[in-house]
Amino acid sequence: MSNGSQKKFNGTPKARTRRSNVIVRLEKQLKAGTKSTTELGKIVLVPLTESDTNRINKELQTLKTRI
């Protein structure tokens, strides 16, 4: 990596399928406007914060370039 080349990403069919599934989940999460978290051992839906939304959008952009 020190020679300035870009990092290569796993391009196997399984990896591409996994990335596609993540894109679907993240887009669904943005549309719903909630995320799941655990409180006292129970899964609870919590509204997305502005930083959550920004992080998810950035992650979607990255994932879409890798499939």
Order of alpha helices (4+ residues) and beta strands (2+ residues): alpha-beta-beta-alpha
